[in-house]
């Protein structure tokens, strides 16, 4: 028997996601499950302990609200109507930084790693940024997150800085790597 997983993820934007009541109703819970499992496994997503469901729901509410205002983009990846990943960027709030946005999270369920989900999500978010007139898309990643850093580099991001041993996870320390994609240089 096969696992029933399709080869290509379906990538939905915030509007498509909220227009499907079945998907929208399960989104926050499914996103919470993905984040909890990843963080429990040591993933570099900004938490040391898995976030609470309430924290994830509040975070996603903020992202959806910002997306409706044109200040964010959210993408969700589905395989057979099962959420397997999501990501978002947020426009900078400071007036002098408004032309730019920060890619804040890309989270892919461990069972979907290696299926192109992260690449599809990131590429869709880059396209959303271009459509929104974002000039520079930034991100930061933990230095040991080599798969993510390789993915970002393959999509055109370049490293512009590094803070050695900046991220603290208990007694362990990791570099914080800053990357950027200058969309002004792209056609």
Backbone as JSON Lines, residues from 0, in Angstrom:
{"i":0,"aa":"X","n":[0.84,-1.18,0.0],"ca":[0.0,0.0,0.0],"c":[0.89,1.24,0.0]}
{"i":1,"aa":"X","n":[0.54,2.24,-0.77],"ca":[1.32,3.47,-0.83],"c":[0.89,4.4,0.3]}
{"i":2,"aa":"X","n":[1.72,5.4,0.53],"ca":[1.43,6.34,1.61],"c":[0.33,7.31,1.24]}
{"i":3,"aa":"X","n":[-0.03,7.39,-0.03],"ca":[-1.09,8.3,-0.45],"c":[-0.63,9.74,-0.59]}
{"i":4,"aa":"X","n":[0.69,9.96,-0.61],"ca":[1.23,11.3,-0.72],"c":[1.48,11.61,-2.18]}
{"i":5,"aa":"X","n":[0.97,12.74,-2.63],"ca":[1.21,13.16,-4.0],"c":[2.63,13.66,-4.13]}
{"i":6,"aa":"X","n":[3.13,13.68,-5.36],"ca":[4.5,14.1,-5.6],"c":[4.69,15.6,-5.41]}
{"i":7,"aa":"X","n":[3.73,16.38,-5.83],"ca":[3.86,17.83,-5.79],"c":[2.96,18.44,-4.72]}
{"i":8,"aa":"X","n":[3.51,19.32,-3.89],"ca":[2.66,19.99,-2.91],"c":[1.78,21.03,-3.6]}
{"i":9,"aa":"X","n":[0.61,21.24,-3.06],"ca":[-0.27,22.32,-3.5],"c":[0.02,23.49,-2.57]}
{"i":10,"aa":"X","n":[0.4,24.63,-3.15],"ca":[0.77,25.8,-2.36],"c":[-0.35,26.83,-2.45]}
{"i":11,"aa":"X","n":[-0.96,27.13,-1.32],"ca":[-2.06,28.09,-1.25],"c":[-1.59,29.38,-0.59]}
{"i":12,"aa":"X","n":[-2.15,30.51,-1.05],"ca":[-1.88,31.76,-0.37],"c":[-2.94,31.97,0.71]}
{"i":13,"aa":"X","n":[-2.81,33.05,1.46],"ca":[-3.72,33.31,2.59],"c":[-5.17,33.4,2.14]}
{"i":14,"aa":"X","n":[-5.42,34.05,1.0],"ca":[-6.79,34.19,0.51],"c":[-7.38,32.84,0.11]}
{"i":15,"aa":"X","n":[-6.6,32.03,-0.58],"ca":[-7.08,30.7,-0.98],"c":[-7.35,29.83,0.24]}
{"i":16,"aa":"X","n":[-6.47,29.94,1.22],"ca":[-6.62,29.14,2.44],"c":[-7.89,29.52,3.19]}
{"i":17,"aa":"X","n":[-8.14,30.82,3.33],"ca":[-9.32,31.25,4.09],"c":[-10.61,31.07,3.3]}
{"i":18,"aa":"X","n":[-10.52,30.86,1.99],"ca":[-11.73,30.63,1.21],"c":[-12.19,29.18,1.25]}
{"i":19,"aa":"X","n":[-11.41,28.3,1.85],"ca":[-11.77,26.89,2.01],"c":[-12.05,26.64,3.48]}
{"i":20,"aa":"X","n":[-13.33,26.62,3.88],"ca":[-13.66,26.5,5.31],"c":[-13.04,25.26,5.98]}
{"i":21,"aa":"X","n":[-12.95,24.17,5.27],"ca":[-12.38,22.96,5.86],"c":[-10.9,23.12,6.18]}
{"i":22,"aa":"X","n":[-10.16,23.71,5.27],"ca":[-8.73,23.93,5.5],"c":[-8.5,25.01,6.54]}
{"i":23,"aa":"X","n":[-9.26,26.09,6.44],"ca":[-9.08,27.21,7.37],"c":[-9.33,26.76,8.81]}
{"i":24,"aa":"X","n":[-10.36,25.95,9.02],"ca":[-10.73,25.51,10.37],"c":[-9.62,24.7,11.02]}
{"i":25,"aa":"X","n":[-8.86,23.96,10.23],"ca":[-7.81,23.09,10.77],"c":[-6.42,23.7,10.71]}
{"i":26,"aa":"X","n":[-6.28,24.87,10.08],"ca":[-4.95,25.41,9.81],"c":[-4.14,25.66,11.08]}
{"i":27,"aa":"X","n":[-4.67,26.4,12.03],"ca":[-3.91,26.74,13.23],"c":[-3.49,25.5,14.0]}
{"i":28,"aa":"X","n":[-4.42,24.54,14.15],"ca":[-4.07,23.31,14.87],"c":[-3.0,22.52,14.13]}
{"i":29,"aa":"X","n":[-3.12,22.41,12.81],"ca":[-2.13,21.68,12.02],"c":[-0.78,22.38,12.06]}
{"i":30,"aa":"X","n":[-0.78,23.72,11.97],"ca":[0.47,24.47,12.05],"c":[1.12,24.29,13.42]}
{"i":31,"aa":"X","n":[0.3,24.3,14.46],"ca":[0.81,24.08,15.82],"c":[1.47,22.71,15.92]}
{"i":32,"aa":"X","n":[0.83,21.69,15.37],"ca":[1.4,20.34,15.43],"c":[2.75,20.29,14.72]}
{"i":33,"aa":"X","n":[2.84,20.91,13.54],"ca":[4.1,20.91,12.8],"c":[5.19,21.61,13.61]}
{"i":34,"aa":"X","n":[4.87,22.81,14.11],"ca":[5.87,23.55,14.89],"c":[6.28,22.8,16.14]}
{"i":35,"aa":"X","n":[5.33,22.22,16.84],"ca":[5.64,21.49,18.07],"c":[6.57,20.32,17.81]}
{"i":36,"aa":"X","n":[6.27,19.54,16.76],"ca":[7.12,18.39,16.44],"c":[8.52,18.84,16.02]}
{"i":37,"aa":"X","n":[8.59,19.88,15.21],"ca":[9.89,20.35,14.75],"c":[10.73,20.9,15.91]}
{"i":38,"aa":"X","n":[10.12,21.74,16.74],"ca":[10.86,22.32,17.86],"c":[11.26,21.23,18.86]}
{"i":39,"aa":"X","n":[10.39,20.26,19.1],"ca":[10.73,19.14,19.99],"c":[11.95,18.39,19.47]}
{"i":40,"aa":"X","n":[12.1,18.35,18.15],"ca":[13.25,17.68,17.53],"c":[14.47,18.56,17.4]}
{"i":41,"aa":"X","n":[14.42,19.79,17.93],"ca":[15.58,20.67,17.9],"c":[15.64,21.63,16.73]}
{"i":42,"aa":"X","n":[14.56,21.74,15.97],"ca":[14.56,22.63,14.81],"c":[14.79,24.08,15.21]}
{"i":43,"aa":"X","n":[15.42,24.8,14.3],"ca":[15.78,26.2,14.53],"c":[14.65,27.11,14.05]}
{"i":44,"aa":"X","n":[13.61,27.26,14.86],"ca":[12.45,28.07,14.48],"c":[12.16,29.2,15.45]}
{"i":45,"aa":"X","n":[13.1,29.47,16.36],"ca":[12.92,30.59,17.27],"c":[12.42,30.23,18.65]}
{"i":46,"aa":"X","n":[12.09,28.97,18.86],"ca":[11.65,28.52,20.18],"c":[12.61,27.48,20.73]}
{"i":47,"aa":"X","n":[12.79,27.47,22.04],"ca":[13.56,26.41,22.69],"c":[12.62,25.27,23.07]}
{"i":48,"aa":"X","n":[11.45,25.64,23.58],"ca":[10.39,24.68,23.91],"c":[9.27,24.86,22.9]}
{"i":49,"aa":"X","n":[8.52,23.81,22.6],"ca":[7.42,23.94,21.64],"c":[6.44,25.04,22.05]}
{"i":50,"aa":"X","n":[6.0,25.85,21.09],"ca":[5.05,26.91,21.42],"c":[3.68,26.32,21.77]}
{"i":51,"aa":"X","n":[2.92,27.08,22.55],"ca":[1.57,26.64,22.89],"c":[0.66,26.84,21.68]}
{"i":52,"aa":"X","n":[-0.46,26.15,21.7],"ca":[-1.43,26.32,20.61],"c":[-1.91,27.77,20.55]}
{"i":53,"aa":"X","n":[-2.11,28.38,21.72],"ca":[-2.57,29.76,21.77],"c":[-1.54,30.7,21.15]}
{"i":54,"aa":"X","n":[-0.26,30.46,21.43],"ca":[0.8,31.3,20.87],"c":[0.82,31.2,19.34]}
{"i":55,"aa":"X","n":[0.68,29.99,18.82],"ca":[0.67,29.79,17.37],"c":[-0.57,30.44,16.77]}
{"i":56,"aa":"X","n":[-1.72,30.26,17.39],"ca":[-2.96,30.86,16.89],"c":[-2.84,32.38,16.85]}
{"i":57,"aa":"X","n":[-2.28,32.97,17.9],"ca":[-2.1,34.42,17.95],"c":[-1.12,34.88,16.86]}
{"i":58,"aa":"X","n":[-0.02,34.17,16.7],"ca":[0.96,34.5,15.67],"c":[0.32,34.46,14.28]}
{"i":59,"aa":"X","n":[-0.41,33.4,13.98],"ca":[-1.04,33.27,12.67],"c":[-2.13,34.32,12.47]}
{"i":60,"aa":"X","n":[-2.85,34.67,13.52],"ca":[-3.84,35.73,13.42],"c":[-3.18,37.05,13.02]}
{"i":61,"aa":"X","n":[-2.03,37.33,13.62],"ca":[-1.27,38.54,13.27],"c":[-0.83,38.5,11.81]}
{"i":62,"aa":"X","n":[-0.35,37.36,11.35],"ca":[0.11,37.23,9.96],"c":[-1.06,37.39,8.99]}
{"i":63,"aa":"X","n":[-2.19,36.74,9.26],"ca":[-3.36,36.88,8.39],"c":[-3.83,38.33,8.33]}
{"i":64,"aa":"X","n":[-3.83,39.0,9.48],"ca":[-4.24,40.4,9.53],"c":[-3.29,41.26,8.69]}
{"i":65,"aa":"X","n":[-2.0,41.04,8.84],"ca":[-1.01,41.79,8.07],"c":[-1.14,41.48,6.58]}
{"i":66,"aa":"X","n":[-1.44,40.24,6.24],"ca":[-1.62,39.87,4.83],"c":[-2.81,40.61,4.22]}
{"i":67,"aa":"X","n":[-3.91,40.69,4.97],"ca":[-5.08,41.43,4.49],"c":[-4.76,42.9,4.26]}
{"i":68,"aa":"X","n":[-3.83,43.45,5.05],"ca":[-3.44,44.86,4.93],"c":[-2.35,45.07,3.87]}
{"i":69,"aa":"X","n":[-1.88,43.99,3.26],"ca":[-0.82,44.11,2.26],"c":[0.58,44.17,2.85]}
{"i":70,"aa":"X","n":[0.7,43.85,4.13],"ca":[1.98,43.93,4.81],"c":[2.61,42.57,5.1]}
{"i":71,"aa":"X","n":[2.07,41.52,4.5],"ca":[2.6,40.18,4.72],"c":[2.12,39.27,3.6]}
{"i":72,"aa":"X","n":[2.76,38.14,3.53],"ca":[2.28,37.05,2.68],"c":[2.44,35.76,3.47]}
{"i":73,"aa":"X","n":[1.46,34.9,3.35],"ca":[1.49,33.59,4.0],"c":[1.23,32.55,2.93]}
{"i":74,"aa":"X","n":[1.97,31.48,2.96],"ca":[1.76,30.35,2.06],"c":[1.66,29.08,2.88]}
{"i":75,"aa":"X","n":[0.79,28.18,2.44],"ca":[0.59,26.89,3.1],"c":[0.74,25.79,2.06]}
{"i":76,"aa":"X","n":[1.45,24.74,2.42],"ca":[1.69,23.61,1.51],"c":[0.87,22.41,1.97]}
{"i":77,"aa":"X","n":[0.15,21.85,1.01],"ca":[-0.7,20.69,1.29],"c":[-0.33,19.53,0.38]}
{"i":78,"aa":"X","n":[-0.34,18.35,0.96],"ca":[-0.26,17.1,0.21],"c":[-1.53,16.35,0.57]}
{"i":79,"aa":"X","n":[-2.36,16.11,-0.42],"ca":[-3.65,15.43,-0.19],"c":[-4.46,16.09,0.92]}
{"i":80,"aa":"X","n":[-4.56,17.42,0.86],"ca":[-5.33,18.23,1.81],"c":[-4.83,18.13,3.25]}
{"i":81,"aa":"X","n":[-3.59,17.69,3.42],"ca":[-2.96,17.66,4.75],"c":[-1.85,18.71,4.77]}
{"i":82,"aa":"X","n":[-1.91,19.63,5.74],"ca":[-0.89,20.66,5.85],"c":[0.45,20.0,6.13]}
{"i":83,"aa":"X","n":[1.44,20.3,5.29],"ca":[2.78,19.75,5.49],"c":[3.83,20.85,5.63]}
{"i":84,"aa":"X","n":[3.4,22.09,5.51],"ca":[4.34,23.19,5.7],"c":[3.68,24.53,5.49]}
{"i":85,"aa":"X","n":[4.32,25.55,6.02],"ca":[3.85,26.91,5.81],"c":[5.01,27.86,6.03]}
{"i":86,"aa":"X","n":[4.83,29.06,5.55],"ca":[5.83,30.09,5.73],"c":[5.21,31.45,5.5]}
{"i":87,"aa":"X","n":[5.92,32.47,5.95],"ca":[5.4,33.82,5.77],"c":[6.52,34.84,5.82]}
{"i":88,"aa":"X","n":[6.24,35.99,5.22],"ca":[7.08,37.17,5.41],"c":[6.21,38.3,5.91]}
{"i":89,"aa":"X","n":[6.85,39.23,6.61],"ca":[6.19,40.43,7.12],"c":[6.98,41.65,6.68]}
{"i":90,"aa":"X","n":[6.26,42.66,6.22],"ca":[6.88,43.93,5.86],"c":[7.42,44.57,7.15]}
{"i":91,"aa":"X","n":[8.57,45.22,7.05],"ca":[9.12,45.92,8.21],"c":[8.19,47.08,8.6]}
{"i":92,"aa":"X","n":[8.04,47.3,9.9],"ca":[7.12,48.33,10.4],"c":[7.74,49.72,10.37]}
{"i":93,"aa":"X","n":[9.05,49.82,10.57],"ca":[9.71,51.14,10.62],"c":[9.52,51.85,9.28]}
{"i":94,"aa":"X","n":[9.08,53.11,9.28],"ca":[8.79,53.81,8.02],"c":[9.94,53.79,7.01]}
{"i":95,"aa":"X","n":[11.16,53.9,7.48],"ca":[12.3,53.91,6.56],"c":[12.63,52.53,5.99]}
{"i":96,"aa":"X","n":[12.0,51.5,6.55],"ca":[12.24,50.13,6.08],"c":[11.02,49.52,5.37]}
{"i":97,"aa":"X","n":[9.95,50.29,5.18],"ca":[8.7,49.78,4.61],"c":[8.85,49.12,3.24]}
{"i":98,"aa":"X","n":[9.83,49.52,2.41],"ca":[9.94,48.84,1.12],"c":[10.46,47.4,1.23]}
{"i":99,"aa":"X","n":[10.8,46.98,2.44],"ca":[11.46,45.69,2.63],"c":[10.63,44.77,3.54]}
{"i":100,"aa":"X","n":[10.93,43.49,3.49],"ca":[10.21,42.52,4.31],"c":[11.18,41.46,4.81]}
{"i":101,"aa":"X","n":[10.78,40.78,5.87],"ca":[11.59,39.72,6.48],"c":[10.86,38.39,6.36]}
{"i":102,"aa":"X","n":[11.51,37.42,5.76],"ca":[10.99,36.06,5.69],"c":[11.22,35.46,7.07]}
{"i":103,"aa":"X","n":[10.13,35.35,7.84],"ca":[10.28,35.03,9.26],"c":[10.22,33.54,9.58]}
{"i":104,"aa":"X","n":[9.45,32.8,8.83],"ca":[9.34,31.37,9.13],"c":[9.05,30.56,7.9]}
{"i":105,"aa":"X","n":[9.76,29.46,7.77],"ca":[9.43,28.39,6.84],"c":[9.48,27.13,7.69]}
{"i":106,"aa":"X","n":[8.35,26.45,7.82],"ca":[8.28,25.24,8.64],"c":[7.68,24.12,7.8]}
{"i":107,"aa":"X","n":[8.42,23.03,7.69],"ca":[7.98,21.88,6.9],"c":[7.97,20.65,7.8]}
{"i":108,"aa":"X","n":[6.84,19.96,7.81],"ca":[6.69,18.73,8.58],"c":[7.85,17.78,8.26]}
{"i":109,"aa":"X","n":[8.42,17.18,9.29],"ca":[9.57,16.3,9.1],"c":[9.28,15.18,8.11]}
{"i":110,"aa":"X","n":[8.05,14.69,8.08],"ca":[7.69,13.62,7.15],"c":[7.65,14.06,5.7]}
{"i":111,"aa":"X","n":[7.68,15.36,5.45],"ca":[7.65,15.88,4.07],"c":[9.0,16.43,3.63]}
{"i":112,"aa":"X","n":[10.02,16.34,4.5],"ca":[11.34,16.83,4.12],"c":[11.84,16.06,2.89]}
{"i":113,"aa":"X","n":[12.52,16.77,2.03],"ca":[13.08,16.15,0.83],"c":[12.1,16.04,-0.33]}
{"i":114,"aa":"X","n":[10.91,16.59,-0.19],"ca":[9.88,16.53,-1.25],"c":[9.72,17.86,-1.99]}
{"i":115,"aa":"X","n":[10.58,18.83,-1.71],"ca":[10.5,20.11,-2.39],"c":[9.51,21.08,-1.79]}
{"i":116,"aa":"X","n":[8.98,20.77,-0.61],"ca":[7.99,21.62,0.02],"c":[8.6,22.96,0.44]}
{"i":117,"aa":"X","n":[9.75,22.93,1.1],"ca":[10.4,24.16,1.51],"c":[10.75,25.04,0.33]}
{"i":118,"aa":"X","n":[11.25,24.44,-0.73],"ca":[11.59,25.19,-1.94],"c":[10.34,25.82,-2.55]}
{"i":119,"aa":"X","n":[9.26,25.06,-2.65],"ca":[8.02,25.57,-3.24],"c":[7.45,26.72,-2.4]}
{"i":120,"aa":"X","n":[7.47,26.56,-1.08],"ca":[6.98,27.62,-0.2],"c":[7.81,28.89,-0.35]}
{"i":121,"aa":"X","n":[9.13,28.73,-0.3],"ca":[10.02,29.88,-0.38],"c":[9.9,30.57,-1.73]}
{"i":122,"aa":"X","n":[9.85,29.81,-2.81],"ca":[9.71,30.4,-4.14],"c":[8.39,31.17,-4.26]}
{"i":123,"aa":"X","n":[7.31,30.62,-3.71],"ca":[6.02,31.32,-3.75],"c":[6.07,32.61,-2.95]}
{"i":124,"aa":"X","n":[6.73,32.58,-1.8],"ca":[6.85,33.78,-0.97],"c":[7.72,34.85,-1.65]}
{"i":125,"aa":"X","n":[8.74,34.42,-2.36],"ca":[9.57,35.37,-3.13],"c":[8.71,36.01,-4.21]}
{"i":126,"aa":"X","n":[7.93,35.21,-4.91],"ca":[7.05,35.74,-5.96],"c":[6.03,36.71,-5.37]}
{"i":127,"aa":"X","n":[5.49,36.38,-4.19],"ca":[4.56,37.29,-3.52],"c":[5.23,38.61,-3.18]}
{"i":128,"aa":"X","n":[6.48,38.53,-2.72],"ca":[7.22,39.75,-2.38],"c":[7.44,40.62,-3.61]}
{"i":129,"aa":"X","n":[7.77,39.99,-4.73],"ca":[7.95,40.74,-5.97],"c":[6.66,41.44,-6.36]}
{"i":130,"aa":"X","n":[5.54,40.72,-6.3],"ca":[4.24,41.3,-6.65],"c":[3.86,42.45,-5.71]}
{"i":131,"aa":"X","n":[4.28,42.36,-4.45],"ca":[3.96,43.39,-3.46],"c":[4.91,44.58,-3.53]}
{"i":132,"aa":"X","n":[5.88,44.53,-4.44],"ca":[6.83,45.63,-4.57],"c":[7.91,45.67,-3.51]}
{"i":133,"aa":"X","n":[8.13,44.54,-2.85],"ca":[9.21,44.46,-1.86],"c":[10.53,44.6,-2.6]}
{"i":134,"aa":"X","n":[11.41,45.45,-2.06],"ca":[12.7,45.66,-2.7],"c":[13.75,44.67,-2.22]}
{"i":135,"aa":"X","n":[13.81,44.45,-0.91],"ca":[14.78,43.52,-0.35],"c":[14.06,42.6,0.63]}
{"i":136,"aa":"X","n":[14.23,41.31,0.43],"ca":[13.67,40.3,1.32],"c":[14.82,39.76,2.16]}
{"i":137,"aa":"X","n":[14.68,39.85,3.48],"ca":[15.73,39.38,4.37],"c":[15.26,38.15,5.14]}
{"i":138,"aa":"X","n":[16.2,37.49,5.76],"ca":[15.9,36.38,6.66],"c":[17.11,36.16,7.54]}
{"i":139,"aa":"X","n":[16.9,35.45,8.62],"ca":[18.04,34.98,9.4],"c":[17.81,33.51,9.72]}
{"i":140,"aa":"X","n":[18.91,32.81,9.88],"ca":[18.85,31.37,10.14],"c":[19.95,31.0,11.12]}
{"i":141,"aa":"X","n":[19.71,29.95,11.85],"ca":[20.73,29.44,12.76],"c":[21.84,28.82,11.93]}
{"i":142,"aa":"X","n":[23.07,29.07,12.31],"ca":[24.22,28.65,11.53],"c":[24.33,27.17,11.26]}
{"i":143,"aa":"X","n":[23.76,26.34,12.12],"ca":[23.84,24.89,11.89],"c":[22.7,24.39,11.0]}
{"i":144,"aa":"X","n":[21.83,25.28,10.55],"ca":[20.7,24.89,9.71],"c":[21.16,24.89,8.24]}
{"i":145,"aa":"X","n":[22.1,24.01,7.96],"ca":[22.77,24.01,6.65],"c":[21.83,23.71,5.49]}
{"i":146,"aa":"X","n":[20.85,22.85,5.69],"ca":[19.91,22.55,4.6],"c":[19.12,23.8,4.21]}
{"i":147,"aa":"X","n":[18.63,24.53,5.21],"ca":[17.88,25.76,4.92],"c":[18.79,26.79,4.27]}
{"i":148,"aa":"X","n":[20.0,26.96,4.79],"ca":[20.92,27.95,4.21],"c":[21.25,27.61,2.76]}
{"i":149,"aa":"X","n":[21.44,26.34,2.48],"ca":[21.69,25.92,1.1],"c":[20.48,26.22,0.21]}
{"i":150,"aa":"X","n":[19.28,25.93,0.7],"ca":[18.06,26.22,-0.05],"c":[17.98,27.71,-0.37]}
{"i":151,"aa":"X","n":[18.16,28.55,0.64],"ca":[18.05,29.99,0.43],"c":[19.1,30.47,-0.58]}
{"i":152,"aa":"X","n":[20.31,29.97,-0.46],"ca":[21.36,30.36,-1.41],"c":[20.99,29.93,-2.83]}
{"i":153,"aa":"X","n":[20.42,28.75,-2.96],"ca":[20.05,28.25,-4.3],"c":[18.92,29.08,-4.91]}
{"i":154,"aa":"X","n":[18.16,29.82,-4.08],"ca":[17.09,30.67,-4.57],"c":[17.52,32.13,-4.72]}
{"i":155,"aa":"X","n":[18.82,32.39,-4.54],"ca":[19.36,33.71,-4.81],"c":[19.71,34.55,-3.6]}
{"i":156,"aa":"X","n":[19.44,34.07,-2.39],"ca":[19.8,34.82,-1.19],"c":[21.31,34.8,-1.01]}
{"i":157,"aa":"X","n":[21.84,35.89,-0.49],"ca":[23.26,35.96,-0.17],"c":[23.42,36.31,1.3]}
{"i":158,"aa":"X","n":[24.47,35.79,1.91],"ca":[24.75,36.1,3.3],"c":[25.34,37.5,3.37]}
{"i":159,"aa":"X","n":[24.82,38.31,4.3],"ca":[25.36,39.66,4.46],"c":[25.89,39.9,5.87]}
{"i":160,"aa":"X","n":[25.82,38.91,6.73],"ca":[26.36,39.07,8.07],"c":[26.16,37.83,8.91]}
{"i":161,"aa":"X","n":[26.93,37.79,9.99],"ca":[26.88,36.64,10.88],"c":[27.27,37.1,12.28]}
{"i":162,"aa":"X","n":[26.47,36.7,13.25],"ca":[26.8,36.95,14.65],"c":[27.26,35.63,15.26]}
{"i":163,"aa":"X","n":[28.55,35.49,15.55],"ca":[29.05,34.22,16.1],"c":[28.46,33.91,17.48]}
{"i":164,"aa":"X","n":[28.07,32.66,17.66],"ca":[27.58,32.16,18.95],"c":[26.48,33.02,19.56]}
{"i":165,"aa":"X","n":[25.6,33.56,18.73],"ca":[24.56,34.49,19.17],"c":[23.31,33.79,19.67]}
{"i":166,"aa":"X","n":[22.96,32.65,19.07],"ca":[21.74,31.93,19.43],"c":[22.07,30.97,20.57]}
{"i":167,"aa":"X","n":[21.32,31.09,21.67],"ca":[21.56,30.26,22.84],"c":[20.43,29.25,23.0]}
{"i":168,"aa":"X","n":[20.8,27.99,23.0],"ca":[19.85,26.91,23.27],"c":[20.47,26.12,24.42]}
{"i":169,"aa":"X","n":[20.03,26.45,25.63],"ca":[20.66,25.87,26.81],"c":[22.12,26.29,26.84]}
{"i":170,"aa":"X","n":[23.01,25.33,26.94],"ca":[24.45,25.62,26.96],"c":[25.05,25.72,25.56]}
{"i":171,"aa":"X","n":[24.31,25.31,24.54],"ca":[24.82,25.34,23.17],"c":[24.68,26.73,22.57]}
{"i":172,"aa":"X","n":[25.62,27.08,21.72],"ca":[25.61,28.37,21.03],"c":[25.76,28.13,19.53]}
{"i":173,"aa":"X","n":[25.03,28.94,18.75],"ca":[25.06,28.84,17.29],"c":[25.2,30.23,16.7]}
{"i":174,"aa":"X","n":[25.8,30.29,15.53],"ca":[25.85,31.56,14.8],"c":[24.44,31.92,14.33]}
{"i":175,"aa":"X","n":[24.19,33.22,14.22],"ca":[22.98,33.73,13.59],"c":[23.43,34.29,12.24]}
{"i":176,"aa":"X","n":[22.88,33.73,11.16],"ca":[23.3,34.08,9.81],"c":[22.22,34.95,9.17]}
{"i":177,"aa":"X","n":[22.61,36.1,8.64],"ca":[21.7,37.04,8.0],"c":[21.85,36.92,6.48]}
{"i":178,"aa":"X","n":[20.71,36.78,5.79],"ca":[20.72,36.65,4.34],"c":[19.74,37.64,3.73]}
{"i":179,"aa":"X","n":[19.98,37.98,2.46],"ca":[19.1,38.91,1.77],"c":[18.96,38.51,0.31]}
{"i":180,"aa":"X","n":[17.82,38.9,-0.25],"ca":[17.55,38.74,-1.67],"c":[17.13,40.11,-2.18]}
{"i":181,"aa":"X","n":[17.97,40.7,-3.01],"ca":[17.7,42.03,-3.54],"c":[16.79,41.88,-4.77]}
{"i":182,"aa":"X","n":[15.51,42.15,-4.6],"ca":[14.55,41.99,-5.67],"c":[14.59,43.14,-6.67]}
{"i":183,"aa":"X","n":[15.31,44.2,-6.34],"ca":[15.47,45.32,-7.28],"c":[16.32,44.9,-8.46]}
{"i":184,"aa":"X","n":[17.12,43.87,-8.27],"ca":[18.03,43.41,-9.32],"c":[17.4,42.35,-10.21]}
{"i":185,"aa":"X","n":[16.21,41.95,-9.89],"ca":[15.54,40.89,-10.66],"c":[14.5,41.51,-11.58]}
{"i":186,"aa":"X","n":[14.39,40.9,-12.78],"ca":[13.48,41.44,-13.79],"c":[12.07,41.39,-13.39]}
